């Protein structure tokens, strides 16, 4: 039995607490059960100057949530026989060179193509600095040097891979990525408030992205569609995303076979199961299966989660650079599903033992320092946010301010070689020791 009584009061309080405690300007939330909307609203501000309150109609950048739209487009093309999911990447792109790699459409969709992690730095470059990668520049990088692992051997989240998939869609259809979505996908499920690129959003609807700068809100420029493209270029609101979720999970966009492919964990060549399908992260909230995706982009944090066993869908969109949307979504989902909050242990460990885990790790070409301080172990993210880690035993640590986030270190001999970051049963990052 889902806890839907007094839901409005619980969501309102949770949202206001999140805005206050984490210094966030605004948030929009929607909750749907069995396809029926049971909550939709906004809290805080879409714009601070001039003041404009957030609502269910406020539009936000979806960031990486765009990937599920890209995946649906490719699966539809496969259903029409225009491509095969096992077609090699090189056969779908207008390349000037022959690729030896056999990385396929399926590999790129599942993030198992073997594309080098350091390419992510190009994808995250500021589009106004001239460092962002265009389609032409992306194609120039598609050589065998782009890959440092065999297809299917490792799972490595790749925005660049999805960028290439967008180029493939354009080559196959003869339409721009934006036009293909606008002509064949968005109208099919009545998405009237979903656009490609910030410039397409009608004036007054788009939330301003913000970051926290010394305790004050600072505006963040929105990345251009050249930068985000098919890996993160869509903008939408919580109402359209509920329509999208219902259409997708009710079989109105894909065949049952294609939907099963999207929502089944990918297996590596070693037989190891990943926590990603084709365009979706796959995890759990307690005993409930979760199908969803998050996104962060230019002052926005977003999360959409669908729990098929409960027919529950929760969408949270924020105009903040902090990765807080998923935390609020889980607060709401746990309440409805009656799942207890994750609790972290605080197992005693000596500083000598902690030293095994300290070092510089590499993730997507970025250095991640892990250090020992007076309280224990800390980790600094690329945004320079420092988090305290609590030891759980067996090489596992929990993030102090969000115990659902776990860091599992692999130790050989005298020090750790790598760590895996997971949340709610899904892998979200893998870092290798640099020093």
N, C-alpha and C positions, 0 to 999 in steps of 0.2 A: 504494500500500500504506500503510495507516494504521499509525502507531506506537502499538500498544496493549500491547506487552510492557512489563512493569515500570511500568504506568500508575499503579498504587496508590502506589508509592514516589514517583513524580514529582509527583503531585497532593498527597500528604501534605507533601512538602518545600515545594512552591510555596505551599500554604495557610499553613503555619507561618511562612514567610518574610514573607508578606503581613501576617499579624497582627502580627508583631514590627516590621517596618519602617514600617508605617503606623498603628500603635497602634490596632488594631481588636479588639473583644472576641471576636467569634465569627463563624464562617462555616460554611455547609452547601453541599455540592457534589454534583451527580450528573452522570454521563456515560452516554449511551446510544448504541449503534451498531446500526443496523438494527432498532430497537425493543427491543433487549435491553440491560438495565442492566449496565454494565461497571464502574461505580464509584458508590458512594453513601456519604457519611459527613459527619461534622462535625468541626470543630476549634475550640479555644477555648471560650468560654462563651456560652450563651444568656442567662444571668443571672450577674452577678458577686456579688450579695448577695441571698439566699443563693446560693452557687455551684451552678450547674447547667450541665453541659457541653452544647455544641451537638452535634446528631446529624442524621441524615438525616430524622428525624421532626419536627425543630424547625420551627415555623411563623413566618413573617415577613410583614410588610406587602409586597405586590407593587407598590404605587405605580402608576406608569403602565403596568406590564405588564398591568393590568386592561383596558386599551384593546382588547386582542385579543379578550377575552371579550365586550365590548360590541359590537365589530365583528361577531363571529360571530352574536350574537343578532340584529342588524339584517339581516345577510345571510340568516339563516334565515327571518326574517319576510318578506323580499323573495321568497325561493323559494316561500313559501306564498301569495304574491300579496296580502299584507296591506299592503305598502307598495311603492313603486318607489324605486330608488336615486336617481332624478332628481326625485323629489317635492320641491317647495320646502319649506324649513324651516317657513315660516309655516303650511302646511296641516296640520302634524303636532302643533303645540303649542296649548294653550288660551290664546290671546292675546286681549287686549282691543283690540288695534289691528291694522290691516292692514299687512303688510310689503311694501315695494316690491322688496326684494332677491330675487334668484332663487337664492340659496345653497341647495344641495340636501343631502340625506342624504349623497350621495357626496362632496360638497365638505367636509362636516364630518368624515367618516371619514378623508379624505385631508389634512386641515389646509389646505385651499385655499379656505375659505369667505370670507376677507377680514375675519374678526373682529379687532377692534383688539387689539394686543398688550398694552396696559396693563391689560386685564381679568385677566391672569394674576396680578396683585398681589392681587386679591380671592380668587382660587383658592388662593393660598399663605398667606392670612391664618390666624392662629392661631384655631382653632375655639372655644377657651375664652375668647377675648377679646371675642367678640360681633361680630368683624369678618368671620367666615367667611360665605359666601353660601349661603342656603338655596334650595330649589327655587322657592319663591314669589318670593324676591328676584331669582333668576336670570331668571325669566320677565318681571319688571318691566323688566329691562334689554334685552329683545329688542325693540328698535325699529330703525329704519334708521340711527340714530346708533351702533349697535353695530358697524357695518361701515365700514372706511375704505379698502377695496379691492374691486374687482369679483371675484365668484366665479371661481376658476380663474386669477386673474392672478398671485398670489403664494403661496408656501408659507410658512406661519407656524404653528408648533406651538401648539396651543390646547387646554388642559385645559377651558376654558369650553365649547368646542364639543362635547367629549365629555360634559360635564355635561348639555348640552341634549339630546344623543342619548339619555341615560338617561331623561330626562323623556318623550321621544318614545316610548320602549319602553313606559313605564307607560301612556301615553295609548292606544297601539295595542292593548295586550294586556289592559288593565284589571287588571293585577297590578303589585305593586311591583317595582322592579328586582331587589331581593334575591330575591323569590319567583319571578320569572321564571327567574333563573339556577338556583335551587334545584329548581325543578319541571321544567325543560325542557332544561337544558344539563349541569349538574354530574353528575346521576345517569346520564345517557346514556353517559358515558365513565368511570363509576366513580370520580369524584373525591370521596373520603370525607374528605379532610383539607384542603378548600378552603372558606372561609367569607367571607361579606360582613360586614365590620365586626369590630373587635377584640372586641367584647362577645360575639360568637358563638363565638369560639375557646375550646375547653375549657381549664379551668385547668391550668396547668403546661406547656402546649405552646408558648405564644407567647414568642418571644425579646423581651427588653427592648431598645428602641432606645437607642443611646448617641451622644454627641458628645464630642469632645476639648476639654476646657476647661483650658488651661494645663498640659497634660501629664497630666491626670487624666481618668478616665471620668466623664461626667455623664449621668444619665438624661434622655431626651427623652420628653415626653408624646406619646402616639399621637394623631394627628388623628382626629376623629370622622368617621363615615360621612356626616354632613351636609356636611362639608367636602370629602371626597374623592369620594364618590358613584361614578358610573359612569366617572370618569376615573382613579380610583385607590383604590377601596374594598375590594379583595379581599385575603385573607390565605391563604397556602398553604405547602407544603413542597416540597423538591426532588423527592420521589417522585411526588406528584400532578402536578407540572409536566411530568415526563417522560411520564406517561400522557396528559396534555393534548396535548403536542407530537405524540406518536405518533398519537393519534386525529385530530388536525387534518390532519397531513401525509399520513396514510394514507387520507384521504377519508371518515372516519366521522362527520364533523360537517357538512360542506358538499358541495355538488355540485362537480364538477370545474370548472365555469364560475365559480362563486362563489370557489372557492379560487384560481383564476387571477387574478381581480380583486384579491383580498387581497394577492397576492404579486407583482404587476406594478407597476413604478414609475409613479406618476401623472404625466401630462403637463400642464404649464401651458398656458394659452391661447396663449402665445408659442411653444409647441413645445418649450420647455425641459423636460428630464426631472428630476423630483425623485428623492429616495432614500427615498420613503415610498409604501407601497401603501395598503391600507385596514386600519389597525390594526397595521401592521408597518413597522419600519425595514428597508431593503434595502441591504446593503453587500457587501463582499468581504473575505476573509482570504486574501491571496495570490491565487491563481487560483480559489478556492472561493467560490461564491455564499453569502451569509449572509441568513437571514430571522430577525429577532429583535426584541427590545425590552428596554429597560432601565427602571429606575424608582428614584426616591428619594423617601422620605416619612418624616417624623418619626423620624429615627434609623436608617433602613434604606437599603441600597443593593443593588439586585438586577439581574440580567442573565440573559436566556435567549437562546441562539443555536442555530439549526438550519442545518446545511450540507447541502443536498439532494444535491449531487453526491457526497458521502461518506456520506450517511445517518447523520450524526453530530449529536448534540444535547448541549449542555453548559448546565447551569443552575448559577448561583452566587447565593446569598442571604446577605447580611451584615447584622449589626445595628450599622451605623455610618452617620454622616451624610456621610462622605466618599464621593465617587463612585468607588469602587474596585472594585466587582463586575465591571464590564466589563473592567478591566485584567487581573484574575485569570482571567476566562473566556478572554481572548485568549491569555494565557500558556499555558493548558492546551490550547486549540484549536490554536495554532501548533505546539505539540509534537506533538500527535497527527497533524496534517495535514502536518507537516514543512515548515512555512512559516517563513522567517527573520524575526527580529524587525525592526521598522521602525527604521531608523537615521537620525538627523538630521545634516544638514550644519551647518557653522558658517561661513557665508560672511561675509567681512568687509564691513562697511558703516559709513560715517561717521555721526557723531552728527547731522550736518546732514541726511543722507538719512533717518535714523531719525525725525527730528522730523516728517516727513510723516505718520507713522502715529500719533503721539501725539495725544491728545485725549479727550474724554468721548463715549462711545457709548451708545446707548439700546437695551436689549433687554427686551421685555415690560414696559415702563414702569420698568425699573430702570437706573440709571446704571452704566456699566462704564468705569472709568478706564484708559487705556493711557498709560504714561509711559516716558520715557527715564531710565535711571540709569547708574551707572558701568560696568555690565556689558552694557548694551544696552537692550532693550525689555521692559517688564513689563506684565502685565494683572492686574487685581484682579477676582475674581468677586463676585457679590452676597453670598456668605458671607465675604467679605473675605480669601479665600485669594489670595495673590499668587504668580504664576507667571512665571518667566523665559522669554522667547521667543527662539529661535535663528533667524536669517535664513537662508532656503533659496534666495533669489533670486526675481525676478519677483513681488515683493509678497507672498510666502508665508513664514510663520514656523511653526516647530514648537515645541511645548511642551517645555521642557528635560527635565522629569522623566517625560514620557510622549510620545515623539516621534510616536506614531500620531495625536495630536491636532494638526490643522493650522489655521492662521488665514490665510485668503486675503483680503488687503485690495484694495479697488478704489480706485485713485488717479486723481483728475482735477485738473489744474492743480497747485497747490502742496501739497495734502494729501489724505489718504484720506477717502472719503465713507462707507465701510461696510466690514464684514468678515464673512466666512462661516466658521463653525467646522465642521470635518468630522472624522470618524474612520472609518478603514477604508472610505473611499469613500462614506460617508453623511453628509449635512448634518445637524447637530444644533442649530445656532443661527445666526441672522442678526442682526447689530447695525448700526444706522444712526448716523452721526456726529451728535452733538448740538452740539458746540462744538469 
